[in-house]
Each structure stands twice: as C-alpha cells, then as structure tokens.
Amino acid sequence: MANKENYAVRRLLSLRKSQLLLPITALILMLVVNVIITPTFFKISIQNGVLYGYIIDIINRSSELVVLAVGMTLVVAASRGTDISVGAVAAVAGAVVVRLLGSSYDSYAVPMALAIIACLLISLLCGAFNGFLVANLNIQPMVATLILFTAGRGIAQLISAREINGKMVSGQILYVRMESFKWIGNFFPHVVVPTPVFIAVVFVVLTVLVLKKTALGMYIQTVGINPKAGRLVGLNSTLIIFVTYVFCGFSAGVAGLMASSRIYSSDANNIGLNMELDAILAVALGGNSLGGGKFNVAGSVIGAITIQALTTSLYAVGVSGDQLPFFKAIVVLLIVTLQSEEFKNWMAAYKLRRAMAREIAQ
C-alpha cells in the first residue's frame, strides 16, 4: 500500500514538472467552463448517420488548427521565431485546389488527386520561400513571413479570378459542385467520425514518429537552443531551419485543403483568417517556449483543442466573432507572463520569503 502511495506521489510530482502541466490544466479548465455553460456538453448522439455533440464539434473544428500548430511548433523550436503567413498560405492552397477542380456538376476539370498534390506542392513552395529568407538570408522570422502574410491573400484572390461580363475579376468565391470533394472536410459516406479528425490524427502520428524514430527532433531542439553550438558538432543549422519552414508550409496546405472542402469553395478572404495567431497561441499554451529549443508536439495539440473549446464557450455566452481576439489576447498575456524568466524568478523569491517567514515564526 505504501509503495502505491509513493508511486502516486512521484507521478504527481513528475506531472508538476512536466511541460504538459499547463496545457492539460488549461484544457480541463475550459471543459469545466463549457459544462457549466452547457450541461449537455459531453452528450454525444448520432444524427443523420454521423456523430453529433458539442465535444465532437470542438474536436472536428480544431482539426485545421491542430495541423497548423504542429508545423508552427517545429518552426518556433528551430528558428526561435514564428511563421505568421500560415493563414494566407492556407488560403492560397485552398484557392489552387478549387480552381483546378472546377465547378462542374458531373466531373472534375482535373483528377482530384492531381489537384490535391498541386495544392500541397504550392504550400511546400511557400514554406521553402519563407525558409530561404529565414535560414539562408538570416532575416528575422516574423519579418520574413510577413511578406506572404501580406501578399498571400492577394495571390489567392488572383487565383480565384473569374470572368464576369467579359472581364476577369479577382477575389471571387469559387465553388466545387462534386460531392466527393466535400468528404475531405466533412464525412465519408457511412463513417460516423468527421474526416478532418482522421486527417489530423494521421498527420500528428506521422510527425511524432518521424521526430522520435529519427534524430530530427533532437537536431531541431539543438539548433533552437544554440545554433552555433549545433554547427560546431556538425549539424547543418541552415538546412534544419529551412526544413521546418517547408514542413510548416505543408501543414498550412493540409489545413487549407480541409478548410476549402469544409465549405465546398475557395474563400480567399476568410480561409485561414487569423489562424496564424491561434497556431502561435496553441504552441505557447502547449507549454512550448516561444524562445525556441525544447518542444512538445502533444502540448501543442492539446493547446489547439483548448483554443477551440475557448472559442466555443465564448460563443455560448454571446461573444461575437469580432470580440474573440480580445479574449485570446488576454490568454496570450497570461501565458507569456507565466513563461517569463522574471516572473519565475519573482515567484521563486516569493516562495523563499514565505519559507523563511515560516521558519522565523516557528
């Protein structure tokens, strides 16, 4: 019995020191809040042959953000910076796949597999562009990715141009009429679980396997902690940082593909809008330092689900979409404060003063 109690205590102490403590605590807090707001929050039923419920909706709606957060995690860990272009790259990827598929009711303009490959290749090129600026030209990550953040949606609007009254007009919403394209962002026939959930799970599992089964994860952490030291031990820091940006671009492409399929169209103005901020927040909420180095993909995944749970609870209490960034900014402020070295030093000094005061009192 004593051994079991000691094991439980050790597990509790290890959890307190774990990088996952913050995201798990935040997720539990948001779930409790949602249960208070909506007593039927955990109720799951089957309607029209698919799973239905608040918790299913949160997991489903967070799928794009989960994929983006995984890519952002590696970028932050390796380059000690963020990629703020992922939302715009998602819009470009969505515009490419919808443009190639066409709007016919009876057949695609090109095979769907080819359109998906083209969409992902475009996103890889966008990631390579960002990676070249950051890794090879040593431009600060936020400044480098600001280029596509600014120009990406314009590119998506040009791709979405169509002829109206004899003139090509950009920024149009293009639609896909074929039912099979909708399966990617919604449900496959006779499958009760949303397809984006499967895509997100496969994406996360494959990423974790590559990071764990190869030395890539260790290389990324080493470069993020100290690029110069990494070069001294033979690591190609430039290549590693470049690869993380390419991968982040790829993750944006996957998210854009899911988003465009979810709404059956390419909406250059709204696909991926503000998702770069949510992805960065998911990384921070996942217990990962925005200063690079050690990272935890599981923490970012939990952070992404927590953000969607936060969004759901805010909508439930009547907060409008325009007001959401304000509340998310408060969460960012709290997380950054908790991760601050000055705050940690202040807390350590406070605990020391409390301990000394207790000793004096005794």
C-alpha positions as CSV (number, residue, x, y, z in Angstrom):
1,M,0.0,0.0,0.0
2,A,2.8,2.4,0.9
3,N,4.6,1.6,-2.4
4,K,1.4,2.5,-4.3
5,E,1.1,5.8,-2.4
6,N,4.8,6.6,-3.0
7,Y,4.3,5.9,-6.7
8,A,1.3,8.2,-6.9
9,V,3.2,10.9,-5.2
10,R,6.1,10.5,-7.6
11,R,3.8,10.6,-10.5
12,L,2.1,13.8,-9.2
13,L,5.5,15.5,-8.6
14,S,6.7,14.5,-12.1
15,L,3.5,16.0,-13.6
16,R,4.1,19.2,-11.8
17,K,7.4,19.5,-13.5
18,S,6.1,18.3,-16.8
19,Q,5.8,20.5,-19.9
20,L,2.2,19.2,-20.3
21,L,1.0,20.6,-16.9
22,L,0.0,23.9,-18.4
23,P,-1.9,22.6,-21.4
24,I,-3.7,19.8,-19.5
25,T,-4.7,22.3,-16.8
26,A,-6.0,24.8,-19.3
27,L,-7.9,22.1,-21.2
28,I,-9.6,20.8,-18.0
29,L,-10.5,24.3,-17.0
30,M,-12.1,25.0,-20.4
31,L,-14.0,21.8,-20.3
32,V,-15.3,22.6,-16.9
33,V,-16.4,26.0,-18.0
34,N,-18.2,24.6,-21.0
35,V,-20.0,22.0,-18.8
36,I,-21.2,24.9,-16.6
37,I,-22.4,26.9,-19.6
38,T,-23.8,23.9,-21.4
39,P,-24.8,21.0,-19.1
40,T,-25.2,18.6,-22.1
41,F,-21.7,19.4,-23.3
42,F,-20.4,15.8,-23.2
43,K,-23.6,14.3,-24.6
44,I,-22.9,12.5,-27.9
45,S,-25.6,11.2,-30.2
46,I,-25.9,10.0,-33.8
47,Q,-27.9,12.2,-36.2
48,N,-28.3,11.5,-39.9
49,G,-25.7,8.7,-39.5
50,V,-22.9,10.8,-38.0
51,L,-21.7,11.7,-34.5
52,Y,-23.2,14.8,-33.1
53,G,-22.5,16.9,-30.0
54,Y,-20.5,19.8,-28.6
55,I,-17.4,17.8,-27.9
56,I,-17.4,16.3,-31.4
57,D,-17.8,19.7,-32.9
58,I,-14.8,21.0,-30.9
59,I,-12.6,18.2,-32.0
60,N,-13.8,18.5,-35.6
61,R,-13.4,22.3,-35.8
62,S,-10.0,22.2,-34.1
63,S,-8.5,19.8,-36.8
64,E,-7.1,22.5,-39.0
65,L,-5.6,24.3,-36.0
66,V,-4.1,21.1,-34.8
67,V,-2.3,20.6,-38.1
68,L,-1.1,24.2,-38.2
69,A,0.0,24.1,-34.6
70,V,2.3,21.0,-35.2
71,G,4.0,22.9,-38.1
72,M,4.3,26.0,-36.0
73,T,5.8,24.1,-33.1
74,L,8.8,22.9,-35.2
75,V,9.3,26.4,-36.6
76,V,9.3,28.0,-33.2
77,A,11.6,25.3,-31.8
78,A,14.2,25.6,-34.5
79,S,14.2,29.2,-35.5
80,R,13.1,30.9,-32.2
81,G,10.6,32.8,-34.3
82,T,7.1,32.4,-35.7
83,D,5.6,31.9,-39.2
84,I,2.8,34.4,-39.4
85,S,2.0,33.5,-43.1
86,V,0.3,30.1,-42.4
87,G,-3.2,31.5,-42.7
88,A,-2.5,33.2,-46.0
89,V,-0.7,30.1,-47.3
90,A,-3.8,28.0,-46.4
91,A,-5.9,30.4,-48.4
92,V,-3.6,30.0,-51.4
93,A,-3.7,26.2,-51.1
94,G,-7.5,26.3,-50.9
95,A,-7.7,28.5,-54.0
96,V,-5.4,26.3,-56.0
97,V,-7.3,23.0,-55.3
98,V,-10.7,24.6,-56.0
99,R,-9.5,26.3,-59.2
100,L,-8.1,23.1,-60.6
101,L,-11.1,21.0,-59.7
102,G,-13.5,23.4,-61.5
103,S,-17.2,23.9,-60.8
104,S,-18.8,21.2,-62.9
105,Y,-21.7,19.0,-61.5
106,D,-20.6,15.9,-63.4
107,S,-16.8,15.8,-63.5
108,Y,-13.7,17.5,-62.2
109,A,-11.6,19.6,-64.5
110,V,-8.6,17.6,-63.4
111,P,-8.4,14.5,-61.3
112,M,-8.9,15.2,-57.6
113,A,-5.6,13.5,-56.6
114,L,-3.7,15.8,-59.0
115,A,-5.4,18.9,-57.6
116,I,-4.6,17.9,-54.1
117,I,-0.9,17.2,-55.0
118,A,-0.7,20.6,-56.7
119,C,-2.3,22.3,-53.7
120,L,0.3,20.7,-51.3
121,L,3.2,21.5,-53.7
122,I,2.2,25.1,-53.7
123,S,2.2,25.2,-50.0
124,L,5.6,23.5,-49.9
125,L,7.0,26.2,-52.2
126,C,5.6,28.9,-49.9
127,G,7.3,27.2,-47.0
128,A,10.5,27.0,-48.9
129,F,10.3,30.7,-49.7
130,N,9.9,31.5,-46.0
131,G,12.7,29.0,-45.1
132,F,15.1,30.5,-47.6
133,L,14.6,34.0,-46.2
134,V,15.0,32.9,-42.6
135,A,17.6,30.2,-42.9
136,N,19.8,31.3,-45.8
137,L,19.4,35.1,-45.6
138,N,19.1,35.3,-41.8
139,I,16.1,37.6,-41.9
140,Q,14.1,37.7,-38.7
141,P,11.3,35.1,-39.0
142,M,8.4,37.5,-38.4
143,V,9.7,40.0,-40.9
144,A,10.4,37.2,-43.5
145,T,7.0,35.6,-43.2
146,L,5.3,39.0,-43.2
147,I,5.8,39.0,-47.0
148,L,3.5,36.1,-47.6
149,F,1.2,37.2,-44.8
150,T,0.7,40.4,-46.7
151,A,0.8,39.1,-50.3
152,G,-0.7,35.6,-49.8
153,R,-4.3,36.5,-49.8
154,G,-3.8,38.7,-52.8
155,I,-2.3,35.7,-54.6
156,A,-5.3,33.6,-53.6
157,Q,-7.6,36.2,-54.9
158,L,-5.8,36.3,-58.3
159,I,-6.0,32.5,-58.5
160,S,-9.7,32.8,-57.7
161,A,-10.4,35.3,-60.5
162,R,-13.2,34.5,-63.0
163,E,-14.7,36.2,-66.0
164,I,-17.7,38.5,-65.3
165,N,-19.3,40.4,-68.2
166,G,-16.2,39.8,-70.3
167,K,-13.7,41.0,-67.7
168,M,-11.5,38.9,-65.3
169,V,-12.5,39.9,-61.7
170,S,-10.3,38.7,-58.9
171,G,-11.3,37.9,-55.4
172,Q,-14.3,35.8,-56.4
173,I,-15.6,32.8,-54.4
174,L,-15.2,29.6,-56.5
175,Y,-17.4,26.6,-55.7
176,V,-16.8,22.9,-56.1
177,R,-20.0,21.1,-57.1
178,M,-18.8,17.5,-56.9
179,E,-19.9,15.7,-53.7
180,S,-16.7,13.6,-53.3
181,F,-14.6,16.8,-52.7
182,K,-16.8,17.6,-49.7
183,W,-15.9,14.3,-48.0
184,I,-12.4,15.6,-47.1
185,G,-13.7,18.4,-44.8
186,N,-16.9,16.7,-43.7
187,F,-17.8,13.0,-43.6
188,F,-17.1,10.0,-45.8
189,P,-20.2,8.0,-46.6
190,H,-21.2,5.6,-43.8
191,V,-18.5,6.9,-41.5
192,V,-19.7,8.5,-38.3
193,V,-16.5,10.3,-37.4
194,P,-15.6,13.6,-39.2
195,T,-12.9,13.1,-41.8
196,P,-10.8,16.1,-40.6
197,V,-10.3,14.3,-37.3
198,F,-8.8,11.3,-39.1
199,I,-6.5,13.6,-41.2
200,A,-5.3,15.5,-38.1
201,V,-4.7,12.2,-36.2
202,V,-2.7,10.7,-39.0
203,F,-0.7,14.0,-39.5
204,V,0.2,14.2,-35.8
205,V,1.1,10.5,-35.5
206,L,3.3,10.5,-38.6
207,T,5.1,13.7,-37.5
208,V,5.7,12.3,-34.0
209,L,7.0,9.0,-35.5
210,V,9.5,10.9,-37.7
211,L,10.7,13.0,-34.8
212,K,11.0,10.1,-32.5
213,K,12.3,7.4,-34.8
214,T,14.9,9.7,-36.4
215,A,17.3,12.2,-34.9
216,L,15.4,15.1,-36.4
217,G,13.7,16.0,-33.2
218,M,16.9,16.2,-31.3
219,Y,18.5,18.2,-34.1
220,I,15.7,20.8,-34.1
221,Q,16.0,21.2,-30.3
222,T,19.8,21.6,-30.5
223,V,19.6,24.2,-33.2
224,G,16.8,26.0,-31.4
225,I,18.8,26.1,-28.1
226,N,22.1,27.2,-29.7
227,P,22.6,27.2,-33.5
228,K,26.3,28.0,-33.2
229,A,26.9,25.0,-30.9
230,G,24.9,22.9,-33.3
231,R,27.2,23.9,-36.2
232,L,30.2,23.1,-34.0
233,V,29.0,19.5,-33.5
234,G,28.4,19.1,-37.3
235,L,24.8,20.0,-37.6
236,N,23.7,21.9,-40.7
237,S,21.6,24.5,-38.8
238,T,20.6,26.3,-42.0
239,L,19.2,23.1,-43.5
240,I,17.3,22.1,-40.4
241,I,15.6,25.6,-40.0
242,F,14.8,25.5,-43.7
243,V,13.2,22.1,-43.4
244,T,11.0,23.2,-40.5
245,Y,9.6,26.1,-42.6
246,V,9.0,23.8,-45.5
247,F,7.1,21.5,-43.2
248,C,5.1,24.4,-41.7
249,G,4.1,25.4,-45.3
250,F,3.0,21.9,-45.9
251,S,0.9,21.9,-42.7
252,A,-0.8,25.1,-43.9
253,G,-1.5,23.4,-47.2
254,V,-3.2,20.5,-45.5
255,A,-5.2,22.9,-43.3
256,G,-6.2,24.9,-46.4
257,L,-7.4,21.8,-48.2
258,M,-9.6,20.8,-45.3
259,A,-11.0,24.3,-44.9
260,S,-11.9,24.6,-48.6
261,S,-13.5,21.2,-48.6
262,R,-15.4,22.0,-45.4
263,I,-17.1,25.0,-47.1
264,Y,-17.1,23.5,-50.7
265,S,-15.3,26.6,-52.0
266,S,-12.3,28.8,-52.0
267,D,-12.8,32.0,-50.0
268,A,-9.5,33.9,-50.2
269,N,-10.7,36.4,-47.6
270,N,-11.7,34.0,-44.9
271,I,-9.9,30.7,-45.2
272,G,-7.2,30.6,-42.5
273,L,-8.1,34.1,-41.3
274,N,-6.3,34.8,-38.0
275,M,-5.3,31.2,-37.7
276,E,-1.7,32.1,-37.6
277,L,-2.4,33.8,-34.2
278,D,-4.3,30.8,-33.0
279,A,-1.4,28.5,-34.0
280,I,1.1,30.6,-32.2
281,L,-1.2,30.6,-29.1
282,A,-1.6,26.8,-29.3
283,V,2.2,26.4,-29.3
284,A,2.5,28.8,-26.2
285,L,-0.5,27.2,-24.5
286,G,1.1,23.8,-25.1
287,G,4.0,24.7,-22.7
288,N,6.5,25.4,-25.5
289,S,8.8,28.3,-25.1
290,L,8.5,30.8,-27.9
291,G,12.2,31.3,-27.5
292,G,12.9,28.0,-29.2
293,G,14.6,24.8,-28.1
294,K,12.8,22.0,-26.3
295,F,9.3,21.4,-27.6
296,N,6.4,19.1,-27.2
297,V,4.0,18.3,-30.1
298,A,1.4,16.8,-27.7
299,G,1.3,20.0,-25.8
300,S,0.6,22.0,-28.9
301,V,-2.2,19.6,-29.9
302,I,-3.8,20.0,-26.5
303,G,-3.4,23.7,-26.8
304,A,-5.2,23.8,-30.2
305,I,-8.2,21.8,-28.8
306,T,-8.2,24.1,-25.8
307,I,-8.4,27.2,-28.0
308,Q,-11.4,25.7,-29.9
309,A,-13.0,24.9,-26.5
310,L,-12.4,28.6,-25.5
311,T,-14.0,29.8,-28.8
312,T,-17.0,27.5,-28.2
313,S,-17.5,28.8,-24.7
314,L,-17.2,32.4,-25.7
315,Y,-19.7,32.0,-28.5
316,A,-22.0,30.3,-26.0
317,V,-22.0,33.3,-23.7
318,G,-22.8,35.7,-26.6
319,V,-19.3,36.9,-27.5
320,S,-19.2,37.9,-31.2
321,G,-16.5,36.8,-33.6
322,D,-15.1,40.3,-33.7
323,Q,-14.6,40.3,-30.0
324,L,-12.8,36.9,-29.8
325,P,-9.3,38.3,-30.5
326,F,-9.5,40.4,-27.4
327,F,-10.1,37.5,-25.1
328,K,-7.5,35.4,-26.8
329,A,-5.0,38.3,-26.3
330,I,-5.7,38.1,-22.6
331,V,-4.8,34.4,-22.7
332,V,-1.6,35.2,-24.6
333,L,-0.7,37.8,-22.0
334,L,-1.2,35.3,-19.2
335,I,0.8,32.6,-20.9
336,V,3.7,34.9,-21.8
337,T,3.8,36.2,-18.2
338,L,3.9,32.7,-16.8
339,Q,6.7,31.8,-19.1
340,S,8.7,34.9,-18.3
341,E,12.0,34.4,-16.5
342,E,11.4,37.5,-14.5
343,F,8.1,36.1,-13.3
344,K,9.6,32.8,-12.5
345,N,12.4,34.5,-10.5
346,W,9.8,36.6,-8.7
347,M,7.8,33.5,-7.8
348,A,10.9,31.7,-6.6
349,A,11.9,34.7,-4.4
350,Y,8.3,34.9,-3.1
351,K,8.4,31.2,-2.1
352,L,11.8,31.7,-0.4
353,R,10.4,34.6,1.6
354,R,7.4,32.6,2.7
355,A,9.6,29.7,3.7
356,M,11.9,32.0,5.8
357,A,8.9,33.7,7.4
358,R,7.5,30.3,8.5
359,E,10.9,29.3,9.9
360,I,11.1,32.5,11.9
361,A,7.5,32.1,13.1
362,Q,8.4,28.6,14.5
